[in-house]
């Protein structure tokens, strides 16, 4: 062997060789399972008085308690645990010895027999046959090993976040609550699709590799197509392609997929994340507001069984209607600044400085306002809050308000002190859109993430005629954080990106 085994791994490997010498197939190509653990228990409960319930189960050994001629063990499968009962007198010395001398915690096992209830009242499987499915040569991360009433139990101590993220497979194996997060995430995505499908939307797929990036304020990842000899970008948004479909005659479209943004990592940002975007023709941002409230509440009811949840010690109620504040009023309330009194960048920057604030310098008035929003308003919005009507210069794809061309019909939703989603009445005037692109290229530095590239094909699509429409975007990861009471985005992503370790081989 070329692998450097620890002493504990060597001991387990010897057990593997022992099982092999006894004629047991170590990694069988085919297994048979008639019941999950929960199904076996349920079926026995329903027919306990009616006769024997024969089952074949499979799972990972989680505990072993030896009492001489009897062994109690627990296996765990995807959705539950089941106690196994093995008796020397029933299995015979040789077969019983295989289990005692060859099996360890963490091994995958298949067992068959009859369900029964022990004297202690625990529903169990009286094992008639068993076999190994996969040997755990490396012990799962564990903490203190205890013997309780003769039972060998290992308590998980795999709690270091970075170690858990790097070895998510081991994290999931020993921490059941982490697996439950991803069951909830799956229910969330299923509920969102159900809601949109029921409201007449069609789910579509748009390119991940794009000749131009756009639809959001973010730096892209760049790659190169060898055959075409062309640089391409991993998409930062679905927006411009989904709106091309609105031009093409689809009136309600959505996509759930991955976006990639080459920027900072934080408790609520990951470079690769899952996004939902939808666009609806003949609608404005007020209709999208109502749809958003309904959709998020529907997803909570489906995924959690309630529109009320706990997040970081706060009780949150997602039942519509939600609180609504225009951005000016929100800043008056929380930042103590009336932005209408400071119509220029210089005047707004001066009042911010006079109030002793230490916001970083920004390139435009709109970005100063956005910084105030992030610092003062966002953390204060624990209950779901819709903040609407944003500066034009940070919303290049949104339609201006009729009575105020410098303000656009845009809203964001904040819940639990973080941004959840972003939506607009979409700009459908191709001349205005081209002017917006040109202004941003003039007003922002070349490396500024807000500097939206000029997409001539998108402008051409708009010139064919784009109906009025409303658009929406929401990160699935943040919604999952909210629904599962997680304070960091890495807990809701199965394999979050991490810095290279030891020269880059481990990521």
WOSUL-V199848 format. One record per pair of residues at least 4 apart in sequence whose ideal C-beta (glycine too) atoms are under 7 Angstrom apart, sorted by the first residue. I is the first residue (numbers start at 1). J is the second residue. Records with the same first field share a line. If there is no record, write none. Layout:
I: J / J
This chain:
5: 9 / 10 / 13
6: 10
7: 11
8: 12 / 139
9: 13 / 137 / 138
10: 14
12: 16 / 104 / 136 / 137
13: 17 / 137
14: 18
15: 19 / 101 / 102 / 104
16: 20 / 26 / 135 / 137
17: 21
18: 22 / 101 / 102
19: 24 / 26 / 98 / 102 / 132
20: 24 / 26
22: 98
24: 98 / 131 / 132
26: 132 / 135
27: 134
28: 131 / 133
31: 58 / 110 / 133
32: 56
33: 56 / 57 / 58
34: 55 / 56
35: 39 / 40 / 43 / 55 / 57
36: 77 / 78 / 79 / 80
37: 41 / 57 / 59 / 77 / 80 / 81 / 82
38: 42 / 79 / 80
39: 43
40: 44 / 55 / 57 / 82 / 115 / 125
41: 45 / 82 / 123
42: 46
43: 47 / 53
44: 48 / 53 / 115 / 123
47: 51 / 53
52: 114
53: 114 / 115
54: 114
55: 112 / 115 / 125
56: 110 / 112
57: 75 / 82 / 111 / 125
58: 77 / 108 / 109 / 110 / 133
59: 75 / 76 / 77
60: 75 / 76 / 106 / 108 / 173
61: 73 / 75 / 103 / 105 / 106 / 107 / 109
62: 74 / 75 / 76 / 81 / 105
63: 73 / 74 / 151 / 152 / 153
64: 71 / 73 / 105 / 152
65: 71 / 72 / 150 / 151 / 152
66: 71 / 100 / 150
67: 150
69: 87 / 88 / 89
70: 87
71: 86 / 99 / 100
72: 83 / 85 / 151
73: 84
74: 81 / 82 / 83
75: 81 / 82 / 84 / 109
76: 81
82: 125
83: 122 / 124
84: 111 / 124 / 125 / 127
85: 118 / 124 / 125 / 126 / 127
86: 91 / 96 / 99 / 127
87: 91
88: 93 / 96
91: 95 / 96
92: 96
93: 97
94: 98
96: 100
97: 101
98: 102
99: 103 / 130
103: 107 / 109
104: 136
105: 154
106: 136 / 139 / 140
107: 132 / 134 / 135 / 136
108: 133 / 134
109: 130 / 132 / 133
110: 130 / 131 / 133
111: 125 / 127 / 130
112: 128 / 129
113: 125 / 126 / 127 / 128
114: 126
115: 123 / 125
116: 124 / 126
117: 121 / 123
118: 122 / 124
136: 140
140: 170 / 173 / 174
141: 156 / 158 / 170 / 174
142: 154 / 156 / 157 / 174
143: 155 / 156 / 157
144: 155
145: 152 / 154
146: 153 / 155
147: 151 / 152
148: 153
156: 174 / 175
158: 163 / 164 / 170 / 171 / 174 / 175
160: 164
161: 165
162: 166 / 498
163: 167
164: 168 / 171
165: 490 / 496 / 498
166: 498 / 506
167: 171
168: 172 / 494 / 495
169: 173
170: 174
171: 175 / 178
172: 178 / 179
176: 180
179: 183
180: 184
181: 185 / 484 / 486 / 491 / 492
182: 186 / 494
183: 187
184: 188 / 303 / 480 / 483 / 484
185: 189 / 480 / 492
186: 190
187: 191 / 302 / 303
188: 192 / 299 / 303 / 476 / 479 / 480 / 483
189: 193 / 256 / 476
190: 194
191: 195 / 298 / 299 / 302 / 303
192: 196 / 256 / 276 / 295 / 299
193: 197 / 203
194: 198
195: 199 / 295 / 298 / 299
196: 201 / 254 / 278
197: 201
200: 252
201: 252 / 253 / 254 / 278
202: 250 / 252 / 253
203: 254 / 255
204: 245 / 253 / 255
205: 255 / 257
206: 238 / 241 / 242 / 255
207: 235 / 241
208: 234 / 235
209: 223 / 232 / 234
210: 232 / 233 / 235
211: 232
212: 233 / 453 / 455
213: 220 / 233 / 235 / 236 / 453
214: 237 / 240 / 452 / 453 / 455
215: 236 / 237 / 238 / 239 / 240
216: 236 / 237
217: 449 / 450
218: 236 / 261 / 263 / 449
219: 261 / 262 / 263 / 449
220: 233 / 234 / 236 / 262
221: 233 / 234 / 260 / 262
222: 231 / 233
223: 232 / 234
224: 231
225: 230 / 232
234: 260
235: 259 / 260
236: 259 / 260 / 261
237: 259
238: 242 / 255 / 257 / 275 / 277
239: 243 / 277 / 397 / 471
240: 244 / 455 / 458
242: 253 / 255 / 277 / 279
243: 247 / 279 / 426 / 466
244: 248 / 458 / 461
245: 250 / 253
246: 250 / 253 / 279 / 281 / 466 / 467 / 469
247: 461 / 462 / 464 / 465 / 466
251: 281
252: 280
253: 278 / 279
254: 276 / 277 / 278
255: 277
256: 274 / 276 / 476
257: 274 / 275
258: 272 / 274
259: 273 / 275
260: 271 / 272
261: 271
262: 271
263: 449
264: 269
265: 269 / 270 / 271 / 497
267: 487 / 488 / 489
268: 418 / 478 / 489
269: 489
270: 477 / 489 / 493 / 496 / 497
271: 497
272: 497
273: 475 / 477
274: 475 / 476 / 477
275: 473 / 475 / 476
276: 474 / 476
277: 471 / 472 / 473
278: 472
279: 469 / 471
280: 288 / 469 / 470
281: 467 / 469
282: 467 / 468
283: 287 / 288 / 469 / 470
284: 409 / 425 / 468 / 470
285: 289 / 388 / 409 / 410 / 411 / 423 / 424 / 425 / 470
287: 291 / 470
288: 292 / 423 / 470 / 472
289: 293 / 386 / 411
290: 294
291: 295
292: 296 / 413 / 421 / 423 / 472
293: 297 / 320 / 321 / 322
294: 298 / 320
295: 299
296: 300 / 318
297: 301 / 307 / 318 / 319 / 320
298: 302
299: 303
300: 304 / 306 / 307 / 309 / 318 / 483
301: 305 / 306 / 307
303: 483
304: 309 / 483
307: 317 / 318 / 319
308: 315 / 317
309: 316 / 483
310: 315 / 485
311: 316 / 416 / 482 / 485
312: 416 / 485 / 487
314: 382 / 416
316: 382 / 383 / 415 / 416
317: 383
318: 384
322: 384 / 385 / 386
323: 383 / 385
324: 386 / 388
325: 329 / 330 / 385 / 387
326: 330 / 388 / 389
327: 331 / 373 / 387 / 388 / 389 / 390
328: 332 / 338 / 339 / 340
329: 333
330: 334 / 377 / 387
331: 335 / 337 / 339 / 372 / 373 / 377
332: 337 / 338
334: 376 / 377 / 380
335: 372 / 376
337: 351 / 372
339: 348 / 369
342: 347 / 348 / 351
343: 347
344: 348 / 365
345: 349 / 364 / 365 / 368
346: 350
347: 351
348: 352 / 365 / 368
349: 353 / 368
350: 354
351: 355
352: 357 / 359 / 368
353: 357
359: 368 / 371 / 375
362: 367 / 368 / 371
363: 367 / 443 / 444 / 445 / 448
364: 393 / 443
365: 369 / 391 / 393
366: 370 / 391 / 393 / 394
367: 371 / 394 / 450
368: 372
369: 373 / 391
370: 374 / 394
371: 375
372: 376
373: 377 / 378
374: 378
376: 380
377: 381 / 387
378: 414 / 417 / 418 / 419
379: 417
381: 385 / 414 / 415 / 417
382: 416 / 417
384: 413 / 415
385: 414
386: 411 / 413
387: 411 / 412 / 414
388: 410 / 411
389: 401 / 407
390: 394 / 395 / 407 / 408 / 410
391: 395 / 406 / 407
392: 400 / 406 / 407 / 408
393: 443
394: 450
395: 408 / 410 / 424
396: 436 / 437 / 440 / 452
397: 424 / 426 / 427
398: 408 / 409 / 410 / 424 / 425 / 426 / 427
399: 408 / 409 / 424 / 425 / 426 / 427
400: 405 / 407 / 408
401: 407 / 408 / 409
408: 424
409: 424 / 425
410: 423 / 424
411: 423
412: 419 / 421 / 422
413: 420 / 421
414: 418 / 419 / 420
415: 420 / 482
416: 482
418: 478
420: 474 / 478 / 479 / 482
421: 472 / 473 / 474
422: 473
423: 470 / 471 / 472
424: 470 / 471
425: 470
426: 469 / 470 / 471
427: 432 / 433
428: 462 / 466 / 467 / 468 / 469
429: 433
430: 434 / 459 / 462 / 463
431: 435
432: 436
433: 437 / 459 / 462
434: 438 / 459
435: 439
436: 440
437: 441 / 452 / 454
438: 442
439: 443
440: 444 / 450 / 451 / 452
441: 451 / 454
444: 448 / 450 / 451
445: 451
446: 451
455: 459
456: 460
457: 461
458: 462
459: 463
462: 466
474: 479
475: 479
476: 480
477: 481 / 489 / 492 / 493
478: 482 / 489
479: 483
480: 484 / 492
481: 486 / 489 / 492
484: 492
486: 491 / 492
489: 493
490: 496
498: 507
500: 504 / 506 / 507
501: 506
502: 506
